[in-house]
Amino acid sequence: MINRGVHRFASSMPYVAFNKAIIADIVFAQY
């Protein structure tokens, strides 16, 4: 589920935003 969202995000947004999205995803997943 998360992988699909990240893939779509990577295609749409720049790499920096994509990286921040992954970090936010990991943080939210942990808490």
PDB file with SEQRES, HELIX, SHEET and CRYST1 records, atoms N, CA, C and O in Angstrom:
SEQRES   1 A   31  MET ILE ASN ARG GLY VAL HIS ARG PHE ALA SER SER MET          
SEQRES   2 A   31  PRO TYR VAL ALA PHE ASN LYS ALA ILE ILE ALA ASP ILE          
SEQRES   3 A   31  VAL PHE ALA GLN TYR                                          
HELIX    1 AA1 ILE A    2  SER A   12  1                                  11    
HELIX    2 AA2 TYR A   15  GLN A   30  1                                  16    
CRYST1    1.000    1.000    1.000  90.00  90.00  90.00 P 1           1          
ATOM      1  N   MET A   1       0.835  -1.199   0.000  1.00  0.00           N  
ATOM      2  CA  MET A   1       0.000   0.000   0.000  1.00  0.00           C  
ATOM      3  C   MET A   1       0.872   1.252   0.000  1.00  0.00           C  
ATOM      4  O   MET A   1       0.702   2.135  -0.840  1.00  0.00           O  
ATOM      5  N   ILE A   2       1.804   1.321   0.946  1.00  0.00           N  
ATOM      6  CA  ILE A   2       2.686   2.493   1.045  1.00  0.00           C  
ATOM      7  C   ILE A   2       3.580   2.574  -0.193  1.00  0.00           C  
ATOM      8  O   ILE A   2       3.858   3.663  -0.697  1.00  0.00           O  
ATOM      9  N   ASN A   3       4.030   1.404  -0.681  1.00  0.00           N  
ATOM     10  CA  ASN A   3       4.933   1.381  -1.829  1.00  0.00           C  
ATOM     11  C   ASN A   3       4.285   2.022  -3.048  1.00  0.00           C  
ATOM     12  O   ASN A   3       4.942   2.773  -3.770  1.00  0.00           O  
ATOM     13  N   ARG A   4       3.013   1.741  -3.290  1.00  0.00           N  
ATOM     14  CA  ARG A   4       2.322   2.308  -4.454  1.00  0.00           C  
ATOM     15  C   ARG A   4       2.261   3.829  -4.343  1.00  0.00           C  
ATOM     16  O   ARG A   4       2.511   4.540  -5.317  1.00  0.00           O  
ATOM     17  N   GLY A   5       1.928   4.320  -3.154  1.00  0.00           N  
ATOM     18  CA  GLY A   5       1.839   5.762  -2.947  1.00  0.00           C  
ATOM     19  C   GLY A   5       3.190   6.421  -3.172  1.00  0.00           C  
ATOM     20  O   GLY A   5       3.276   7.480  -3.794  1.00  0.00           O  
ATOM     21  N   VAL A   6       4.238   5.799  -2.667  1.00  0.00           N  
ATOM     22  CA  VAL A   6       5.589   6.345  -2.824  1.00  0.00           C  
ATOM     23  C   VAL A   6       5.969   6.368  -4.293  1.00  0.00           C  
ATOM     24  O   VAL A   6       6.555   7.342  -4.766  1.00  0.00           O  
ATOM     25  N   HIS A   7       5.641   5.304  -5.022  1.00  0.00           N  
ATOM     26  CA  HIS A   7       5.998   5.228  -6.438  1.00  0.00           C  
ATOM     27  C   HIS A   7       5.318   6.348  -7.218  1.00  0.00           C  
ATOM     28  O   HIS A   7       5.943   7.005  -8.050  1.00  0.00           O  
ATOM     29  N   ARG A   8       4.057   6.553  -6.946  1.00  0.00           N  
ATOM     30  CA  ARG A   8       3.307   7.596  -7.641  1.00  0.00           C  
ATOM     31  C   ARG A   8       3.867   8.973  -7.268  1.00  0.00           C  
ATOM     32  O   ARG A   8       3.977   9.864  -8.110  1.00  0.00           O  
ATOM     33  N   PHE A   9       4.215   9.124  -5.996  1.00  0.00           N  
ATOM     34  CA  PHE A   9       4.786  10.387  -5.520  1.00  0.00           C  
ATOM     35  C   PHE A   9       6.108  10.651  -6.225  1.00  0.00           C  
ATOM     36  O   PHE A   9       6.388  11.779  -6.630  1.00  0.00           O  
ATOM     37  N   ALA A  10       6.923   9.604  -6.370  1.00  0.00           N  
ATOM     38  CA  ALA A  10       8.234   9.750  -7.004  1.00  0.00           C  
ATOM     39  C   ALA A  10       8.071  10.192  -8.451  1.00  0.00           C  
ATOM     40  O   ALA A  10       8.878  10.970  -8.960  1.00  0.00           O  
ATOM     41  N   SER A  11       7.037   9.701  -9.111  1.00  0.00           N  
ATOM     42  CA  SER A  11       6.822  10.058 -10.513  1.00  0.00           C  
ATOM     43  C   SER A  11       6.364  11.507 -10.643  1.00  0.00           C  
ATOM     44  O   SER A  11       6.724  12.197 -11.596  1.00  0.00           O  
ATOM     45  N   SER A  12       5.569  11.959  -9.679  1.00  0.00           N  
ATOM     46  CA  SER A  12       4.979  13.295  -9.779  1.00  0.00           C  
ATOM     47  C   SER A  12       5.908  14.380  -9.253  1.00  0.00           C  
ATOM     48  O   SER A  12       6.089  15.419  -9.888  1.00  0.00           O  
ATOM     49  N   MET A  13       6.496  14.129  -8.085  1.00  0.00           N  
ATOM     50  CA  MET A  13       7.246  15.180  -7.397  1.00  0.00           C  
ATOM     51  C   MET A  13       8.747  15.033  -7.605  1.00  0.00           C  
ATOM     52  O   MET A  13       9.229  13.986  -8.038  1.00  0.00           O  
ATOM     53  N   PRO A  14       9.478  16.103  -7.289  1.00  0.00           N  
ATOM     54  CA  PRO A  14      10.945  16.049  -7.341  1.00  0.00           C  
ATOM     55  C   PRO A  14      11.486  15.035  -6.343  1.00  0.00           C  
ATOM     56  O   PRO A  14      10.760  14.552  -5.474  1.00  0.00           O  
ATOM     57  N   TYR A  15      12.761  14.722  -6.477  1.00  0.00           N  
ATOM     58  CA  TYR A  15      13.362  13.694  -5.631  1.00  0.00           C  
ATOM     59  C   TYR A  15      13.400  14.126  -4.171  1.00  0.00           C  
ATOM     60  O   TYR A  15      13.272  13.292  -3.275  1.00  0.00           O  
ATOM     61  N   VAL A  16      13.575  15.425  -3.925  1.00  0.00           N  
ATOM     62  CA  VAL A  16      13.647  15.914  -2.540  1.00  0.00           C  
ATOM     63  C   VAL A  16      12.318  15.693  -1.831  1.00  0.00           C  
ATOM     64  O   VAL A  16      12.279  15.168  -0.718  1.00  0.00           O  
ATOM     65  N   ALA A  17      11.232  16.095  -2.481  1.00  0.00           N  
ATOM     66  CA  ALA A  17       9.907  15.922  -1.894  1.00  0.00           C  
ATOM     67  C   ALA A  17       9.621  14.436  -1.707  1.00  0.00           C  
ATOM     68  O   ALA A  17       9.012  14.032  -0.717  1.00  0.00           O  
ATOM     69  N   PHE A  18      10.065  13.630  -2.662  1.00  0.00           N  
ATOM     70  CA  PHE A  18       9.882  12.180  -2.604  1.00  0.00           C  
ATOM     71  C   PHE A  18      10.604  11.610  -1.385  1.00  0.00           C  
ATOM     72  O   PHE A  18      10.083  10.747  -0.679  1.00  0.00           O  
ATOM     73  N   ASN A  19      11.828  12.121  -1.156  1.00  0.00           N  
ATOM     74  CA  ASN A  19      12.612  11.659  -0.016  1.00  0.00           C  
ATOM     75  C   ASN A  19      11.932  12.049   1.289  1.00  0.00           C  
ATOM     76  O   ASN A  19      11.846  11.242   2.214  1.00  0.00           O  
ATOM     77  N   LYS A  20      11.450  13.284   1.365  1.00  0.00           N  
ATOM     78  CA  LYS A  20      10.777  13.747   2.584  1.00  0.00           C  
ATOM     79  C   LYS A  20       9.507  12.941   2.823  1.00  0.00           C  
ATOM     80  O   LYS A  20       9.162  12.646   3.967  1.00  0.00           O  
ATOM     81  N   ALA A  21       8.816  12.586   1.754  1.00  0.00           N  
ATOM     82  CA  ALA A  21       7.582  11.805   1.881  1.00  0.00           C  
ATOM     83  C   ALA A  21       7.893  10.441   2.489  1.00  0.00           C  
ATOM     84  O   ALA A  21       7.145   9.945   3.331  1.00  0.00           O  
ATOM     85  N   ILE A  22       8.999   9.838   2.060  1.00  0.00           N  
ATOM     86  CA  ILE A  22       9.387   8.530   2.596  1.00  0.00           C  
ATOM     87  C   ILE A  22       9.693   8.649   4.088  1.00  0.00           C  
ATOM     88  O   ILE A  22       9.255   7.822   4.887  1.00  0.00           O  
ATOM     89  N   ILE A  23      10.448   9.685   4.454  1.00  0.00           N  
ATOM     90  CA  ILE A  23      10.798   9.878   5.864  1.00  0.00           C  
ATOM     91  C   ILE A  23       9.526  10.062   6.688  1.00  0.00           C  
ATOM     92  O   ILE A  23       9.378   9.460   7.752  1.00  0.00           O  
ATOM     93  N   ALA A  24       8.613  10.891   6.197  1.00  0.00           N  
ATOM     94  CA  ALA A  24       7.359  11.128   6.906  1.00  0.00           C  
ATOM     95  C   ALA A  24       6.566   9.826   7.012  1.00  0.00           C  
ATOM     96  O   ALA A  24       5.961   9.544   8.047  1.00  0.00           O  
ATOM     97  N   ASP A  25       6.573   9.040   5.943  1.00  0.00           N  
ATOM     98  CA  ASP A  25       5.861   7.755   5.949  1.00  0.00           C  
ATOM     99  C   ASP A  25       6.427   6.837   7.024  1.00  0.00           C  
ATOM    100  O   ASP A  25       5.676   6.204   7.767  1.00  0.00           O  
ATOM    101  N   ILE A  26       7.751   6.765   7.103  1.00  0.00           N  
ATOM    102  CA  ILE A  26       8.396   5.895   8.090  1.00  0.00           C  
ATOM    103  C   ILE A  26       8.070   6.375   9.504  1.00  0.00           C  
ATOM    104  O   ILE A  26       7.753   5.575  10.385  1.00  0.00           O  
ATOM    105  N   VAL A  27       8.153   7.682   9.708  1.00  0.00           N  
ATOM    106  CA  VAL A  27       7.877   8.240  11.039  1.00  0.00           C  
ATOM    107  C   VAL A  27       6.438   7.950  11.443  1.00  0.00           C  
ATOM    108  O   VAL A  27       6.179   7.521  12.567  1.00  0.00           O  
ATOM    109  N   PHE A  28       5.504   8.183  10.527  1.00  0.00           N  
ATOM    110  CA  PHE A  28       4.094   7.938  10.834  1.00  0.00           C  
ATOM    111  C   PHE A  28       3.832   6.453  11.055  1.00  0.00           C  
ATOM    112  O   PHE A  28       3.000   6.082  11.883  1.00  0.00           O  
ATOM    113  N   ALA A  29       4.533   5.617  10.325  1.00  0.00           N  
ATOM    114  CA  ALA A  29       4.343   4.172  10.457  1.00  0.00           C  
ATOM    115  C   ALA A  29       4.849   3.698  11.822  1.00  0.00           C  
ATOM    116  O   ALA A  29       4.292   2.771  12.411  1.00  0.00           O  
ATOM    117  N   GLN A  30       5.906   4.342  12.317  1.00  0.00           N  
ATOM    118  CA  GLN A  30       6.470   3.927  13.602  1.00  0.00           C  
ATOM    119  C   GLN A  30       5.560   4.337  14.752  1.00  0.00           C  
ATOM    120  O   GLN A  30       5.420   3.592  15.722  1.00  0.00           O  
ATOM    121  N   TYR A  31       4.942   5.510  14.659  1.00  0.00           N  
ATOM    122  CA  TYR A  31       4.147   6.017  15.780  1.00  0.00           C  
ATOM    123  C   TYR A  31       2.670   5.656  15.661  1.00  0.00           C  
ATOM    124  O   TYR A  31       1.875   6.013  16.530  1.00  0.00           O  
TER     125      TYR A  31                                                      
END                                                                             
